Amino acid sequence: MIEGLYIHVPFCHYKCFYCDFVSFVLEPQEEYLDLILKEIQLYSDLEFSLRTVYFGGGTPSLIKPSWYKSFFEKLSKLVDLSRVVEVSIECNPEDYSYDDYRELLDIGFNRLSIGAQSFTKKGLSALGRRHEPSDVIKAVEQAHKAGFENISVDIIYGYEGQTLKDLEEDISFVLSLPVKHASFYMLTPYEDTILGHMYSEGRISLPDADLLADMFMTISERLSAFGFVHYEISNYALPGYECKHNILYWTHGEFLGLGVSAWSFAKNVRWGNTKNINLYRQKILEGERPIYQREVLEGKELVKDYLFVALRTSLGVPEDYKTYIPEELMEFFVHEGGRIRLTERGMLLFNSIYEKIATGL
C-alpha cells in the first residue's frame, strides 16, 4: 500500500559545490508537472493510501505556487488525498515571499524545509551558496508569520576551515528561530561534485575525524538540551514534528517516487527513474514507466536493506534482529522496550558499524 508520494523537481538556478542530487540549471517548466501527472497514471496497478507528499530537488521553490495549485487540483482527481496529513516542500531561502507562503498554505502545504546550509558568510561561501545569512532568517520569519507551524532548516557542517565555534553559531541561530525541526548533514565530498573534484585534487582540506566527532556530539547535546529529539542520524525534531514522509523511508514503508531520478519502494522492490530529463519526457509521452534500475529484495538482501534504513533511527529495530549484530558491536546499542537502537556514539559510527553487520550476513 503506497503511503508516501515523492516528487522530484530537478530545476536549479545554479549547481551547489557539494550537491550530488540530479538537477539541471534550467528554468522550471510547467510541462514537467504535467508529466508527473501522466507518470502516476502509469501506476494504476498499485494501491494507494497516501499520508504524505514530499517535493524535493533540485529546487522545488523555483516553481510558482499557482502552478502547484493547478497540479494539486489535477492530482486530486487521480488519487485520494483525503488521508494526507503532511505535505512538504524544500525551499531556497531567497525564492518565496510572504504572499507565496500564504498561497502555499492555502494550497495544502503544511511543512517547509528551508535550505539554510549555514548562517555564516564563511560557511555559505565555502559551500558555494549565493544567498545571505539574513535571507534565511527572513525566510523563516516570513513563513512563520504567514502561518507555517512546521518549519525545518537544513545545515551542513564539516566544510573547509570550519571551527567548533562556527558550528556553535549555526546552532544558536537555529535555536533562536521558530523552527520545529532541523537537519544537520555532515559534508561529504562526493566524487561527481565540484567539491569532490576540489578535494581529490588537494585544493581544499576538510576537518579531521576528531573534530567532526566533536561537532556531531555538540549538535546532539545542544539540540537535546533544547528539547529536540535526535530521531535519525542527521535529523532532530521537537516531539510530534518528526518528518512523517522520511520516517516511511526509514521503516520500510511503501512510497512512490515520481519525476527524474526519483526512487520508489513497494512490495519489497526498489526502483529508480532515469536521470536523463529528455529520456524521462520521451518515456512518459510514450506511456512507459521511466525506470532505469530495479532491484527485488529478498532473503539477506531484504534484511540488509531494512537494517541500513532502520538502524539510522532512534526507533531502531525489533530485538529479534539482535542475531544479525556481532557481539563486539553491542556496546554501541541500547536495549529497551523490546527493541534495539544505536547510542549517540553508535550513530556517529553508523557507516563502519553497518559495514561490519552487512559483511557478516
Secondary structure, 3 states (H helix, E strand, C coil): CEEEEEEEECEECCCCCCCCCCCEECCCCHHHHHHHHHHHHHHCCCCEEEEEEEEEECCHHHCCHHHHHHHHHHHCCCCCCCCCCEEEEEECCCCCCHHHHHHHHHHCCCEEEEEEECCCHHHHHHCCCCCCHHHHHHHHHHHHHHCCCEEEEEEEECCCCCCHHHHHHHHHHHHHCCCCEEEEEECCCCCCCHHHHHHHCCCCCCCCHHHHHHHHHHHHHHHHHCCCEEEECCEEECCCCCCHHHHHHHCCCCEEEECCCCEEEECCEEEEECCCHHHHHHHHHCCCCCEEEEEECCHHHHHHHHHHHHCCECCCEEHHHHHHCCHHHHHHEEEECCEEEECHHHHHCHHHHHHHHHHHC
